[in-house]
């Protein structure tokens, strides 16, 4: 293997999980970032990714890659920053093992993170959500699986990584039925489930292949469902749901929008942002505050408690323009 392949393997297989004690989600995210980077660079260099050397991953190449994922893949600045963070972490790892690449590493570390806009989140209304949940065909194994996945993703506000990594033993059917979620940053949470969600998951278990991987949701080949697999499934059913709810055409529905939808519906039902934070498994309340900005309910309550300003009628005369200029200049 090339020097890049050797060091990258050690970084992903030993340094991250062992020395850094990084979670499996972090390791998977970093591995995916490097997969995109190496495929991009290999395409430019007209060679196989395994033939690339560390010297070919320089600052200008990384900048070109970042422009590519924003321009061609449509990634947002937040995703761009995540890819760049993975690359910087790898070169920090290299500094102690290959001192010769220290200058190259410093140039890559000098690439700035992009500022991200704090835009309002997208989420589905009740009618849009119901149209999506009804889209899968309940008479086919794939439709039964898809309905269970969508139900569980919404009911528990799961990240897509949490959803596809769920194992069979994390689903507890005892009354009340619960799901044990291994979340971001190794934060675990146990969530109770609605009867409708339990029924949907049990229906899937009846037709689920007993062979294959131990994850709860499998693809047609009996392997664990992937991120891209669930994204494809969601897009397919959004297309069907749009026929019933045309308003969906105005929204970009990603797997994370189901998590946002769960959060917004929970906030509207309880009025307590702390419960939303607990349900989603956020590390701090700061992460949950974005749902308050998107929900007009509390703003309306604040507006109702404030009296409109009382203005007295009067006669206003605009000052002479020259005198006004002289007054401003004298201060």
N, C-alpha and C positions, 0 to 999 in steps of 0.2 A: 504493500500500500504506500501511497505518497505520504509526505510528512503531514499534510492537512488531514488526510483520512485517519492516520494514526492518532494524532492529538485530538481530533474531534471525537473519535470513538472513546478515548479516555475521559474526555470532558463530559460526554453525555452518559456513559455507562458507569463511571467510577466517581468522578469529581462531584457532579450534581447530586446523585442519590446518596453517596457515602459521605464525602467531606462536607458538602453543604447541607445534607439531609433534606434536599428539596423534595416536594411532593411529586407524585406521579403525573399530576396535571401539569406542573411546571416543566418536568422533563419532556413530556409530550409536546408542549407548546414550543419549547426551545428546539426540539428535533424537527418540528414542522417548519419553523423559521429557517433553519439551515437547509432543509430540503428545498424550499423555495429559492434561497440564495444560490445554492450550488447548481440547481437546474438553470437558473438565469445566467450565471457566469459561464457554465459549460456550454450553453447555447451560444454565447458571445465568442468563446474561445474555440468553438468547433471541436470539442473533445468530450470524453466521458467525465462525469463528476468525480469518479475515483482517481482520475489522473491529475486533478487540480492540485496546485501547491499553495502554501500559505502566502507566498509572495504575490500571488494573483488576486488575493482578497485584500486590496488596498483601499484607501479612503475614497478615491474616485470611483472605484468599482462599487463600493457600498452605496455611495450617493446615487449612482445610476440605478442600482437595485431598488433603492427607496423611491426614486421617481417612477420606476416601472410599476411597483405594487400600488402606488397611488393613482397613476395615470391609466395603466392597462387593466389592473385588477380591481380598481375602484375602492381600494382600502382607505379608510378614514385616518386622520392624523393619529388617533389613539392606537390603531393597529400598527401603523408605521412605527410609532415609538416603541411598541412592544417588540417588533422585529429588531429594531436597532439596539434595544436593551440586551437582547440575547446575543447579538454579535459582539457588543462591548464586553459582556461577561466572559465570552470565550477568549477574547484577546487579553483580558486581565489575567485569565488563567495561563495564557501563553507566556506572559512577561517573565515568569519565574522559571519557565522550562526552555524558552528560546530567547535569551537576551538579545540576540541579533535582530529580532523583530520589534524591539522596544520603540523605535522611532515610528514604525508602521502602526503600532498599537496606539501611540499618542495621537497620531493624526486621526485615527478612527474615533478615539475618545473625544476629539475636538468637534466631531459632528454634532450639532445641537439637536435636542429634542424639539419637536414642533409644539407650539402652544395649541391647545384644544379648546374649541368653543363649547360652552356649557349650554347646549341646545336643549329644548324640551324633548322629553322622551316620546316615542311612539308607543301606543298601546291600543288594544282592540276594545270596542264597545261590547256590551253583552250580546247584542244581535250578531255582530261580526264573529265573536267567539263561538257562538252556538252554530253558526253556519260552517265554521271550520271544523268543529268537533263532529258534525254530522256528515262531513264530506267523505270520509273513508267508507268503502263498501263493507258492511258487516257480515257479508256472506262469503268472503274469501279470507284465507289465513293472513294474507298481507294486510287486508283492510282491518281485520281484528287487531293485528299488531299495531297498525298505525293509529287506530283509535285509542288504544291503551297508552301508547307513547304520548300522544297529544294531551290526553286526559291527565296523565301523570306530570307532564312538563308544566301544564298550567296550574293544576291543583297544588303542587308543591313549590312552584316558582323555581324550577331547577335550571341551572346552567346546562348547556348542551353537553359539556364534559361529564357533569354529574349524572345526567340521564343515560348516556350511552355506556357509562362504566358501572351502572347498577348491576349487582349480582342477584341471583335467585335468593340467596340467604339473607339479603337485605330487606326483603319483603316479608313482613310478619302478618299472617292472616288472623291472629288471635284478636278477640274483641276488646278494644277497638283496634282495627287493622292499622298498621303503621309502616313507614318506610324509613330505613336508616340511611342517611345521606352522608357521604364523605365529601366534604366541600373544599373550597379553596383555602389554602393555608392550613390544611389538616383540621379545619374546624368541622366537627361532627354535629349533626342535629337529627332528632327523631321527630317525624311529622305524622300526625294522624291523617287518615284518608276518609273522604266521603264514600258512602256506600256505592255510588255510581262509579267512582274511580276503582274501588276494590273489585266490583263486578267486571269492569273492562279488563283489568289485569288478569283476573282469574280466567276469563274467556280466552285470553291469549295463551295462558299457561296450558289450557286444554289442547290447543293445536300446536303449541311450540314443540319443535324437535327436541327429543331427549338427548340426542347426540350433539356434538359440537362444543362450543365454548360455554363457560359458566355464567356469562352475562345474561341478564334477564331478556334483553332484546337482541335478536339475531337477524342477520340478513338472509337472503335466499340461499346462500351457501352454507348456512349454519355457523357462520362466524359472527363475532360481536359487531353490532351496528357501529358505524363510524360517524364522525361529525358530518362529513360530506354526504354520507348516506341519509342522515336525518334531514339535512338541509334540502336534499333532493325531494324527500318525502313531503316535507312541509310545503315546498314550492308547488308540488303537484296538487296538493289538496287546497292550497290557497287559490289556484286557478279554478278549481271546481266551486269553491265557496264564493268566489267573486260573482258567479252567475246569479247567486241568491242575494248577495250583498254587494252591489256595485261600488259602494264606498271603499271597499278593500283595494280598488285600483289606485287610490290616492295614497296608499301606505306601502312602505317597504317592510314586509313582514319577515323578519329573521327569527331564528330560534330564540334569541334573547328578548324579542318582543313579547313572547309568551310569558317570560319571567316578569317583564315590566307590567304586563296585563294582570298577572296574579297580584303584584304589589299594589297597583292602583285600585283594584277591586277590594283588596283587603283594607286599604286605607279608607276607602269610601264607606266600607261596612263598619269599621271599628272607630275610625277617627283618631287612631292612636298609632303614630309613626314608630313607636317602640316595638309594637307587635309586628309591624312590617319588617323591621330590622331583625327581630328574633326569627321570624318565619323564613326569611331569605338567607340567614346566616351571615349577615354583614359583620365585619370586624369592628366597625364604629358607626355611630349614628350619622356621621358626616356623609357616608355613602348613601344613606336612605333619604337625605334631605331633598334630593332631586325630585322625589315623588311629590313633595309638598309644593314645589314650584309648578308642577304640571297639574295639580289638582286645584280648581278654582274655589272649592267649598270653603276652606278656611279664609281665603281672601274675601269672599262674600260676607262671611260672619264678621270679619274685621271691619268691612265697609259699613255693615248694618249698625255696628256699635258706635261708629263715628258720625257725629252730626255734620251736615254740610255746612260750609262756612257761611256766616251771615254777613252779607254785604249791604251797606247802606247806600241808598241812592245819592248821587251827588253830581256836581257839574265839574268836569275836568277840562282844563284848557292846556293845550300843548304849549310849552315855552318856545320863545323865539329861537330859531336854530342857531343864530350867531351867539346869542347870550348863553345858550346851553353849551356851545363849544368852548366859550371863554371860561364858564364855570368849571367844566371838566379839566381844562388846561391849568387852572389855578390851583388844583388840589395836588 
